[in-house]
Amino acid sequence: MQDYQAQIEKLRKYAAECALIRDLAIDKAKRELFDRLVNHLTLLADQVEMAMLERKNGTEG
């Protein structure tokens, strides 16, 4: 479980860093790229968290 939690924290940290870069970017293409990265990393973190909860509850499927 600690491995899952560590990965969730890393993904959320990376998403926050990408959000900062996105918010500071002047170039529209760069903003859009980093926005996609934020969304992707957040989704991955959510999926890892769901997998962790499913495994904890014994509802893997």
PQR file with spaces between the fields and no chain letter, atoms N, CA, C, O and H, PARSE charges and radii, in Angstrom:
ATOM       1  N    MET     1       0.818   -1.203    0.000 -0.4000 1.5000
ATOM       2  CA   MET     1       0.000    0.000    0.000 -0.0000 2.0000
ATOM       3  C    MET     1       0.858    1.263    0.000  0.5500 1.7000
ATOM       4  O    MET     1       0.486    2.274   -0.595 -0.5500 1.4000
ATOM       5  N    GLN     2       1.997    1.197    0.664 -0.4000 1.5000
ATOM       6  CA   GLN     2       2.873    2.372    0.694 -0.0000 2.0000
ATOM       7  C    GLN     2       3.401    2.704   -0.687  0.5500 1.7000
ATOM       8  O    GLN     2       3.602    3.873   -1.016 -0.5500 1.4000
ATOM       9  H    GLN     2       2.299    0.375    1.147  0.4000 1.0000
ATOM      10  N    ASP     3       3.630    1.665   -1.506 -0.4000 1.5000
ATOM      11  CA   ASP     3       4.087    1.902   -2.877 -0.0000 2.0000
ATOM      12  C    ASP     3       3.034    2.666   -3.674  0.5500 1.7000
ATOM      13  O    ASP     3       3.348    3.601   -4.409 -0.5500 1.4000
ATOM      14  H    ASP     3       3.466    0.715   -1.238  0.4000 1.0000
ATOM      15  N    TYR     4       1.777    2.249   -3.514 -0.4000 1.5000
ATOM      16  CA   TYR     4       0.693    2.948   -4.199 -0.0000 2.0000
ATOM      17  C    TYR     4       0.631    4.404   -3.745  0.5500 1.7000
ATOM      18  O    TYR     4       0.540    5.317   -4.566 -0.5500 1.4000
ATOM      19  H    TYR     4       1.522    1.488   -2.917  0.4000 1.0000
ATOM      20  N    GLN     5       0.681    4.610   -2.432 -0.4000 1.5000
ATOM      21  CA   GLN     5       0.567    5.967   -1.899 -0.0000 2.0000
ATOM      22  C    GLN     5       1.722    6.834   -2.388  0.5500 1.7000
ATOM      23  O    GLN     5       1.519    8.001   -2.723 -0.5500 1.4000
ATOM      24  H    GLN     5       0.754    3.869   -1.765  0.4000 1.0000
ATOM      25  N    ALA     6       2.920    6.283   -2.432 -0.4000 1.5000
ATOM      26  CA   ALA     6       4.075    7.036   -2.913 -0.0000 2.0000
ATOM      27  C    ALA     6       3.890    7.427   -4.382  0.5500 1.7000
ATOM      28  O    ALA     6       4.223    8.545   -4.777 -0.5500 1.4000
ATOM      29  H    ALA     6       3.085    5.335   -2.160  0.4000 1.0000
ATOM      30  N    GLN     7       3.363    6.511   -5.179 -0.4000 1.5000
ATOM      31  CA   GLN     7       3.142    6.814   -6.593 -0.0000 2.0000
ATOM      32  C    GLN     7       2.058    7.876   -6.775  0.5500 1.7000
ATOM      33  O    GLN     7       2.176    8.753   -7.631 -0.5500 1.4000
ATOM      34  H    GLN     7       3.092    5.604   -4.858  0.4000 1.0000
ATOM      35  N    ILE     8       1.012    7.791   -5.969 -0.4000 1.5000
ATOM      36  CA   ILE     8      -0.048    8.801   -6.031 -0.0000 2.0000
ATOM      37  C    ILE     8       0.524   10.178   -5.714  0.5500 1.7000
ATOM      38  O    ILE     8       0.241   11.153   -6.410 -0.5500 1.4000
ATOM      39  H    ILE     8       0.917    7.079   -5.273  0.4000 1.0000
ATOM      40  N    GLU     9       1.328   10.248   -4.663 -0.4000 1.5000
ATOM      41  CA   GLU     9       1.923   11.523   -4.271 -0.0000 2.0000
ATOM      42  C    GLU     9       2.837   12.067   -5.360  0.5500 1.7000
ATOM      43  O    GLU     9       2.821   13.266   -5.635 -0.5500 1.4000
ATOM      44  H    GLU     9       1.558    9.456   -4.097  0.4000 1.0000
ATOM      45  N    LYS    10       3.630   11.206   -5.982 -0.4000 1.5000
ATOM      46  CA   LYS    10       4.511   11.643   -7.071 -0.0000 2.0000
ATOM      47  C    LYS    10       3.702   12.195   -8.240  0.5500 1.7000
ATOM      48  O    LYS    10       4.010   13.263   -8.771 -0.5500 1.4000
ATOM      49  H    LYS    10       3.642   10.231   -5.759  0.4000 1.0000
ATOM      50  N    LEU    11       2.667   11.460   -8.636 -0.4000 1.5000
ATOM      51  CA   LEU    11       1.857   11.897   -9.769 -0.0000 2.0000
ATOM      52  C    LEU    11       1.183   13.234   -9.485  0.5500 1.7000
ATOM      53  O    LEU    11       1.137   14.106  -10.353 -0.5500 1.4000
ATOM      54  H    LEU    11       2.417   10.593   -8.205  0.4000 1.0000
ATOM      55  N    ARG    12       0.664   13.398   -8.281 -0.4000 1.5000
ATOM      56  CA   ARG    12       0.007   14.660   -7.928 -0.0000 2.0000
ATOM      57  C    ARG    12       1.020   15.810   -7.849  0.5500 1.7000
ATOM      58  O    ARG    12       0.701   16.947   -8.196 -0.5500 1.4000
ATOM      59  H    ARG    12       0.701   12.690   -7.576  0.4000 1.0000
ATOM      60  N    LYS    13       2.231   15.510   -7.397 -0.4000 1.5000
ATOM      61  CA   LYS    13       3.283   16.529   -7.362 -0.0000 2.0000
ATOM      62  C    LYS    13       3.647   16.949   -8.787  0.5500 1.7000
ATOM      63  O    LYS    13       3.774   18.140   -9.071 -0.5500 1.4000
ATOM      64  H    LYS    13       2.491   14.586   -7.115  0.4000 1.0000
ATOM      65  N    TYR    14       3.813   15.981   -9.674 -0.4000 1.5000
ATOM      66  CA   TYR    14       4.135   16.297  -11.067 -0.0000 2.0000
ATOM      67  C    TYR    14       3.013   17.099  -11.716  0.5500 1.7000
ATOM      68  O    TYR    14       3.269   18.026  -12.484 -0.5500 1.4000
ATOM      69  H    TYR    14       3.710   15.013   -9.443  0.4000 1.0000
ATOM      70  N    ALA    15       1.769   16.739  -11.404 -0.4000 1.5000
ATOM      71  CA   ALA    15       0.629   17.476  -11.953 -0.0000 2.0000
ATOM      72  C    ALA    15       0.648   18.924  -11.469  0.5500 1.7000
ATOM      73  O    ALA    15       0.372   19.842  -12.241 -0.5500 1.4000
ATOM      74  H    ALA    15       1.561   15.986  -10.780  0.4000 1.0000
ATOM      75  N    ALA    16       0.971   19.128  -10.202 -0.4000 1.5000
ATOM      76  CA   ALA    16       1.032   20.489   -9.659 -0.0000 2.0000
ATOM      77  C    ALA    16       2.158   21.287  -10.315  0.5500 1.7000
ATOM      78  O    ALA    16       1.993   22.473  -10.602 -0.5500 1.4000
ATOM      79  H    ALA    16       1.195   18.382   -9.575  0.4000 1.0000
ATOM      80  N    GLU    17       3.292   20.649  -10.552 -0.4000 1.5000
ATOM      81  CA   GLU    17       4.404   21.327  -11.218 -0.0000 2.0000
ATOM      82  C    GLU    17       4.033   21.690  -12.658  0.5500 1.7000
ATOM      83  O    GLU    17       4.365   22.776  -13.134 -0.5500 1.4000
ATOM      84  H    GLU    17       3.426   19.686  -10.319  0.4000 1.0000
ATOM      85  N    CYS    18       3.351   20.786  -13.339 -0.4000 1.5000
ATOM      86  CA   CYS    18       2.914   21.082  -14.704 -0.0000 2.0000
ATOM      87  C    CYS    18       1.886   22.214  -14.715  0.5500 1.7000
ATOM      88  O    CYS    18       1.877   23.043  -15.624 -0.5500 1.4000
ATOM      89  H    CYS    18       3.082   19.905  -12.952  0.4000 1.0000
ATOM      90  N    ALA    19       1.032   22.242  -13.711 -0.4000 1.5000
ATOM      91  CA   ALA    19       0.040   23.324  -13.620 -0.0000 2.0000
ATOM      92  C    ALA    19       0.737   24.666  -13.431  0.5500 1.7000
ATOM      93  O    ALA    19       0.319   25.671  -14.007 -0.5500 1.4000
ATOM      94  H    ALA    19       1.039   21.569  -12.972  0.4000 1.0000
ATOM      95  N    LEU    20       1.782   24.686  -12.637 -0.4000 1.5000
ATOM      96  CA   LEU    20       2.540   25.917  -12.432 -0.0000 2.0000
ATOM      97  C    LEU    20       3.181   26.379  -13.744  0.5500 1.7000
ATOM      98  O    LEU    20       3.104   27.556  -14.097 -0.5500 1.4000
ATOM      99  H    LEU    20       2.121   23.870  -12.169  0.4000 1.0000
ATOM     100  N    ILE    21       3.804   25.460  -14.452 -0.4000 1.5000
ATOM     101  CA   ILE    21       4.419   25.794  -15.737 -0.0000 2.0000
ATOM     102  C    ILE    21       3.354   26.283  -16.714  0.5500 1.7000
ATOM     103  O    ILE    21       3.553   27.278  -17.412 -0.5500 1.4000
ATOM     104  H    ILE    21       3.866   24.503  -14.166  0.4000 1.0000
ATOM     105  N    ARG    22       2.223   25.581  -16.761 -0.4000 1.5000
ATOM     106  CA   ARG    22       1.113   25.982  -17.634 -0.0000 2.0000
ATOM     107  C    ARG    22       0.668   27.406  -17.326  0.5500 1.7000
ATOM     108  O    ARG    22       0.463   28.212  -18.234 -0.5500 1.4000
ATOM     109  H    ARG    22       2.061   24.773  -16.195  0.4000 1.0000
ATOM     110  N    ASP    23       0.521   27.707  -16.044 -0.4000 1.5000
ATOM     111  CA   ASP    23       0.033   29.028  -15.648 -0.0000 2.0000
ATOM     112  C    ASP    23       1.032   30.140  -15.935  0.5500 1.7000
ATOM     113  O    ASP    23       0.644   31.295  -16.107 -0.5500 1.4000
ATOM     114  H    ASP    23       0.687   27.052  -15.307  0.4000 1.0000
ATOM     115  N    LEU    24       2.308   29.800  -15.987 -0.4000 1.5000
ATOM     116  CA   LEU    24       3.345   30.799  -16.258 -0.0000 2.0000
ATOM     117  C    LEU    24       3.701   30.915  -17.735  0.5500 1.7000
ATOM     118  O    LEU    24       4.346   31.878  -18.150 -0.5500 1.4000
ATOM     119  H    LEU    24       2.623   28.861  -15.848  0.4000 1.0000
ATOM     120  N    ALA    25       3.279   29.935  -18.523 -0.4000 1.5000
ATOM     121  CA   ALA    25       3.649   29.906  -19.946 -0.0000 2.0000
ATOM     122  C    ALA    25       2.979   31.043  -20.713  0.5500 1.7000
ATOM     123  O    ALA    25       1.806   31.355  -20.511 -0.5500 1.4000
ATOM     124  H    ALA    25       2.755   29.153  -18.186  0.4000 1.0000
ATOM     125  N    ILE    26       3.749   31.636  -21.581 -0.4000 1.5000
ATOM     126  CA   ILE    26       3.248   32.705  -22.439 -0.0000 2.0000
ATOM     127  C    ILE    26       2.739   32.109  -23.755  0.5500 1.7000
ATOM     128  O    ILE    26       1.727   32.552  -24.299 -0.5500 1.4000
ATOM     129  H    ILE    26       4.702   31.382  -21.745  0.4000 1.0000
ATOM     130  N    ASP    27       3.445   31.113  -24.250 -0.4000 1.5000
ATOM     131  CA   ASP    27       3.111   30.468  -25.511 -0.0000 2.0000
ATOM     132  C    ASP    27       1.847   29.611  -25.367  0.5500 1.7000
ATOM     133  O    ASP    27       1.752   28.784  -24.460 -0.5500 1.4000
ATOM     134  H    ASP    27       4.267   30.753  -23.808  0.4000 1.0000
ATOM     135  N    LYS    28       0.887   29.813  -26.258 -0.4000 1.5000
ATOM     136  CA   LYS    28      -0.388   29.095  -26.198 -0.0000 2.0000
ATOM     137  C    LYS    28      -0.195   27.587  -26.337  0.5500 1.7000
ATOM     138  O    LYS    28      -0.822   26.815  -25.612 -0.5500 1.4000
ATOM     139  H    LYS    28       0.963   30.485  -26.995  0.4000 1.0000
ATOM     140  N    ALA    29       0.653   27.170  -27.245 -0.4000 1.5000
ATOM     141  CA   ALA    29       0.888   25.736  -27.460 -0.0000 2.0000
ATOM     142  C    ALA    29       1.484   25.094  -26.205  0.5500 1.7000
ATOM     143  O    ALA    29       1.129   23.970  -25.849 -0.5500 1.4000
ATOM     144  H    ALA    29       1.163   27.797  -27.833  0.4000 1.0000
ATOM     145  N    LYS    30       2.375   25.800  -25.550 -0.4000 1.5000
ATOM     146  CA   LYS    30       2.992   25.279  -24.326 -0.0000 2.0000
ATOM     147  C    LYS    30       1.942   25.183  -23.215  0.5500 1.7000
ATOM     148  O    LYS    30       1.920   24.205  -22.467 -0.5500 1.4000
ATOM     149  H    LYS    30       2.663   26.713  -25.839  0.4000 1.0000
ATOM     150  N    ARG    31       1.081   26.185  -23.107 -0.4000 1.5000
ATOM     151  CA   ARG    31       0.008   26.143  -22.105 -0.0000 2.0000
ATOM     152  C    ARG    31      -0.891   24.936  -22.340  0.5500 1.7000
ATOM     153  O    ARG    31      -1.243   24.219  -21.403 -0.5500 1.4000
ATOM     154  H    ARG    31       1.099   26.979  -23.714  0.4000 1.0000
ATOM     155  N    GLU    32      -1.256   24.723  -23.595 -0.4000 1.5000
ATOM     156  CA   GLU    32      -2.131   23.598  -23.927 -0.0000 2.0000
ATOM     157  C    GLU    32      -1.459   22.257  -23.631  0.5500 1.7000
ATOM     158  O    GLU    32      -2.097   21.340  -23.113 -0.5500 1.4000
ATOM     159  H    GLU    32      -0.970   25.306  -24.356  0.4000 1.0000
ATOM     160  N    LEU    33      -0.181   22.148  -23.958 -0.4000 1.5000
ATOM     161  CA   LEU    33       0.561   20.917  -23.691 -0.0000 2.0000
ATOM     162  C    LEU    33       0.592   20.625  -22.199  0.5500 1.7000
ATOM     163  O    LEU    33       0.309   19.505  -21.774 -0.5500 1.4000
ATOM     164  H    LEU    33       0.337   22.893  -24.379  0.4000 1.0000
ATOM     165  N    PHE    34       0.932   21.623  -21.411 -0.4000 1.5000
ATOM     166  CA   PHE    34       1.024   21.408  -19.969 -0.0000 2.0000
ATOM     167  C    PHE    34      -0.347   21.207  -19.338  0.5500 1.7000
ATOM     168  O    PHE    34      -0.457   20.539  -18.310 -0.5500 1.4000
ATOM     169  H    PHE    34       1.162   22.533  -21.756  0.4000 1.0000
ATOM     170  N    ASP    35      -1.380   21.765  -19.926 -0.4000 1.5000
ATOM     171  CA   ASP    35      -2.731   21.511  -19.448 -0.0000 2.0000
ATOM     172  C    ASP    35      -3.097   20.048  -19.677  0.5500 1.7000
ATOM     173  O    ASP    35      -3.693   19.408  -18.811 -0.5500 1.4000
ATOM     174  H    ASP    35      -1.291   22.308  -20.761  0.4000 1.0000
ATOM     175  N    ARG    36      -2.737   19.520  -20.852 -0.4000 1.5000
ATOM     176  CA   ARG    36      -2.985   18.098  -21.130 -0.0000 2.0000
ATOM     177  C    ARG    36      -2.198   17.219  -20.154  0.5500 1.7000
ATOM     178  O    ARG    36      -2.709   16.204  -19.681 -0.5500 1.4000
ATOM     179  H    ARG    36      -2.253   20.039  -21.556  0.4000 1.0000
ATOM     180  N    LEU    37      -0.969   17.606  -19.859 -0.4000 1.5000
ATOM     181  CA   LEU    37      -0.167   16.843  -18.898 -0.0000 2.0000
ATOM     182  C    LEU    37      -0.801   16.858  -17.509  0.5500 1.7000
ATOM     183  O    LEU    37      -0.845   15.830  -16.833 -0.5500 1.4000
ATOM     184  H    LEU    37      -0.554   18.431  -20.244  0.4000 1.0000
ATOM     185  N    VAL    38      -1.290   18.020  -17.084 -0.4000 1.5000
ATOM     186  CA   VAL    38      -1.966   18.118  -15.783 -0.0000 2.0000
ATOM     187  C    VAL    38      -3.140   17.152  -15.744  0.5500 1.7000
ATOM     188  O    VAL    38      -3.298   16.386  -14.794 -0.5500 1.4000
ATOM     189  H    VAL    38      -1.253   18.855  -17.633  0.4000 1.0000
ATOM     190  N    ASN    39      -3.961   17.198  -16.786 -0.4000 1.5000
ATOM     191  CA   ASN    39      -5.139   16.327  -16.826 -0.0000 2.0000
ATOM     192  C    ASN    39      -4.757   14.855  -16.837  0.5500 1.7000
ATOM     193  O    ASN    39      -5.379   14.043  -16.151 -0.5500 1.4000
ATOM     194  H    ASN    39      -3.833   17.821  -17.558  0.4000 1.0000
ATOM     195  N    HIS    40      -3.747   14.512  -17.606 -0.4000 1.5000
ATOM     196  CA   HIS    40      -3.316   13.125  -17.718 -0.0000 2.0000
ATOM     197  C    HIS    40      -2.740   12.623  -16.387  0.5500 1.7000
ATOM     198  O    HIS    40      -3.095   11.539  -15.924 -0.5500 1.4000
ATOM     199  H    HIS    40      -3.242   15.171  -18.163  0.4000 1.0000
ATOM     200  N    LEU    41      -1.865   13.405  -15.785 -0.4000 1.5000
ATOM     201  CA   LEU    41      -1.255   12.989  -14.522 -0.0000 2.0000
ATOM     202  C    LEU    41      -2.286   12.889  -13.402  0.5500 1.7000
ATOM     203  O    LEU    41      -2.208   11.998  -12.556 -0.5500 1.4000
ATOM     204  H    LEU    41      -1.577   14.285  -16.161  0.4000 1.0000
ATOM     205  N    THR    42      -3.249   13.801  -13.401 -0.4000 1.5000
ATOM     206  CA   THR    42      -4.308   13.752  -12.394 -0.0000 2.0000
ATOM     207  C    THR    42      -5.148   12.495  -12.572  0.5500 1.7000
ATOM     208  O    THR    42      -5.496   11.834  -11.594 -0.5500 1.4000
ATOM     209  H    THR    42      -3.313   14.524  -14.088  0.4000 1.0000
ATOM     210  N    LEU    43      -5.471   12.167  -13.808 -0.4000 1.5000
ATOM     211  CA   LEU    43      -6.236   10.961  -14.090 -0.0000 2.0000
ATOM     212  C    LEU    43      -5.464    9.715  -13.659  0.5500 1.7000
ATOM     213  O    LEU    43      -6.035    8.802  -13.062 -0.5500 1.4000
ATOM     214  H    LEU    43      -5.189   12.704  -14.603  0.4000 1.0000
ATOM     215  N    LEU    44      -4.182    9.681  -13.960 -0.4000 1.5000
ATOM     216  CA   LEU    44      -3.363    8.540  -13.541 -0.0000 2.0000
ATOM     217  C    LEU    44      -3.341    8.402  -12.024  0.5500 1.7000
ATOM     218  O    LEU    44      -3.474    7.296  -11.501 -0.5500 1.4000
ATOM     219  H    LEU    44      -3.719   10.422  -14.445  0.4000 1.0000
ATOM     220  N    ALA    45      -3.177    9.506  -11.318 -0.4000 1.5000
ATOM     221  CA   ALA    45      -3.174    9.475   -9.857 -0.0000 2.0000
ATOM     222  C    ALA    45      -4.514    8.957   -9.342  0.5500 1.7000
ATOM     223  O    ALA    45      -4.555    8.150   -8.413 -0.5500 1.4000
ATOM     224  H    ALA    45      -3.069   10.405  -11.742  0.4000 1.0000
ATOM     225  N    ASP    46      -5.602    9.417   -9.942 -0.4000 1.5000
ATOM     226  CA   ASP    46      -6.931    8.952   -9.542 -0.0000 2.0000
ATOM     227  C    ASP    46      -7.083    7.452   -9.767  0.5500 1.7000
ATOM     228  O    ASP    46      -7.658    6.748   -8.937 -0.5500 1.4000
ATOM     229  H    ASP    46      -5.569   10.072  -10.696  0.4000 1.0000
ATOM     230  N    GLN    47      -6.567    6.971  -10.888 -0.4000 1.5000
ATOM     231  CA   GLN    47      -6.677    5.546  -11.201 -0.0000 2.0000
ATOM     232  C    GLN    47      -5.839    4.700  -10.246  0.5500 1.7000
ATOM     233  O    GLN    47      -6.278    3.630   -9.821 -0.5500 1.4000
ATOM     234  H    GLN    47      -6.100    7.543  -11.562  0.4000 1.0000
ATOM     235  N    VAL    48      -4.651    5.163   -9.908 -0.4000 1.5000
ATOM     236  CA   VAL    48      -3.823    4.438   -8.948 -0.0000 2.0000
ATOM     237  C    VAL    48      -4.514    4.415   -7.583  0.5500 1.7000
ATOM     238  O    VAL    48      -4.509    3.395   -6.894 -0.5500 1.4000
ATOM     239  H    VAL    48      -4.295    6.032  -10.252  0.4000 1.0000
ATOM     240  N    GLU    49      -5.103    5.541   -7.200 -0.4000 1.5000
ATOM     241  CA   GLU    49      -5.814    5.607   -5.930 -0.0000 2.0000
ATOM     242  C    GLU    49      -7.006    4.647   -5.912  0.5500 1.7000
ATOM     243  O    GLU    49      -7.250    3.973   -4.911 -0.5500 1.4000
ATOM     244  H    GLU    49      -5.107    6.370   -7.759  0.4000 1.0000
ATOM     245  N    MET    50      -7.738    4.589   -7.010 -0.4000 1.5000
ATOM     246  CA   MET    50      -8.868    3.661   -7.094 -0.0000 2.0000
ATOM     247  C    MET    50      -8.396    2.217   -7.007  0.5500 1.7000
ATOM     248  O    MET    50      -9.019    1.397   -6.332 -0.5500 1.4000
ATOM     249  H    MET    50      -7.540    5.137   -7.823  0.4000 1.0000
ATOM     250  N    ALA    51      -7.296    1.901   -7.690 -0.4000 1.5000
ATOM     251  CA   ALA    51      -6.749    0.547   -7.641 -0.0000 2.0000
ATOM     252  C    ALA    51      -6.320    0.200   -6.218  0.5500 1.7000
ATOM     253  O    ALA    51      -6.523   -0.925   -5.761 -0.5500 1.4000
ATOM     254  H    ALA    51      -6.790    2.566   -8.239  0.4000 1.0000
ATOM     255  N    MET    52      -5.738    1.151   -5.531 -0.4000 1.5000
ATOM     256  CA   MET    52      -5.303    0.935   -4.151 -0.0000 2.0000
ATOM     257  C    MET    52      -6.518    0.650   -3.269  0.5500 1.7000
ATOM     258  O    MET    52      -6.488   -0.275   -2.457 -0.5500 1.4000
ATOM     259  H    MET    52      -5.573    2.064   -5.903  0.4000 1.0000
ATOM     260  N    LEU    53      -7.572    1.423   -3.418 -0.4000 1.5000
ATOM     261  CA   LEU    53      -8.772    1.233   -2.613 -0.0000 2.0000
ATOM     262  C    LEU    53      -9.444   -0.108   -2.940  0.5500 1.7000
ATOM     263  O    LEU    53      -9.917   -0.805   -2.043 -0.5500 1.4000
ATOM     264  H    LEU    53      -7.597    2.174   -4.078  0.4000 1.0000
ATOM     265  N    GLU    54      -9.482   -0.459   -4.221 -0.4000 1.5000
ATOM     266  CA   GLU    54     -10.065   -1.738   -4.611 -0.0000 2.0000
ATOM     267  C    GLU    54      -9.287   -2.899   -4.013  0.5500 1.7000
ATOM     268  O    GLU    54      -9.867   -3.873   -3.533 -0.5500 1.4000
ATOM     269  H    GLU    54      -9.098    0.108   -4.950  0.4000 1.0000
ATOM     270  N    ARG    55      -7.971   -2.782   -4.050 -0.4000 1.5000
ATOM     271  CA   ARG    55      -7.143   -3.854   -3.491 -0.0000 2.0000
ATOM     272  C    ARG    55      -7.318   -3.939   -1.980  0.5500 1.7000
ATOM     273  O    ARG    55      -7.372   -5.029   -1.411 -0.5500 1.4000
ATOM     274  H    ARG    55      -7.500   -1.991   -4.441  0.4000 1.0000
ATOM     275  N    LYS    56      -7.405   -2.784   -1.341 -0.4000 1.5000
ATOM     276  CA   LYS    56      -7.598   -2.746    0.111 -0.0000 2.0000
ATOM     277  C    LYS    56      -8.933   -3.356    0.504  0.5500 1.7000
ATOM     278  O    LYS    56      -9.028   -4.054    1.514 -0.5500 1.4000
ATOM     279  H    LYS    56      -7.361   -1.899   -1.804  0.4000 1.0000
ATOM     280  N    ASN    57      -9.961   -3.096   -0.289 -0.4000 1.5000
ATOM     281  CA   ASN    57     -11.302   -3.598    0.003 -0.0000 2.0000
ATOM     282  C    ASN    57     -11.542   -5.004   -0.560  0.5500 1.7000
ATOM     283  O    ASN    57     -12.597   -5.594   -0.325 -0.5500 1.4000
ATOM     284  H    ASN    57      -9.884   -2.530   -1.109  0.4000 1.0000
ATOM     285  N    GLY    58     -10.582   -5.532   -1.289 -0.4000 1.5000
ATOM     286  CA   GLY    58     -10.715   -6.863   -1.847 -0.0000 2.0000
ATOM     287  C    GLY    58     -11.718   -6.956   -2.979  0.5500 1.7000
ATOM     288  O    GLY    58     -12.348   -7.994   -3.177 -0.5500 1.4000
ATOM     289  H    GLY    58      -9.725   -5.053   -1.480  0.4000 1.0000
ATOM     290  N    THR    59     -11.867   -5.853   -3.733 -0.4000 1.5000
ATOM     291  CA   THR    59     -12.845   -5.835   -4.832 -0.0000 2.0000
ATOM     292  C    THR    59     -12.151   -5.734   -6.182  0.5500 1.7000
ATOM     293  O    THR    59     -12.679   -5.117   -7.107 -0.5500 1.4000
ATOM     294  H    THR    59     -11.355   -5.009   -3.573  0.4000 1.0000
ATOM     295  N    GLU    60     -10.978   -6.331   -6.302 -0.4000 1.5000
ATOM     296  CA   GLU    60     -10.293   -6.299   -7.596 -0.0000 2.0000
ATOM     297  C    GLU    60     -11.126   -7.066   -8.610  0.5500 1.7000
ATOM     298  O    GLU    60     -11.742   -8.087   -8.304 -0.5500 1.4000
ATOM     299  H    GLU    60     -10.549   -6.832   -5.551  0.4000 1.0000
ATOM     300  N    GLY    61     -11.121   -6.540   -9.819 -0.4000 1.5000
ATOM     301  CA   GLY    61     -11.924   -7.251  -10.799 -0.0000 2.0000
ATOM     302  C    GLY    61     -11.324   -7.198  -12.080  0.5500 1.7000
ATOM     303  O    GLY    61     -11.866   -7.749  -13.038 -0.5500 1.4000
ATOM     304  H    GLY    61     -10.621   -5.711  -10.067  0.4000 1.0000
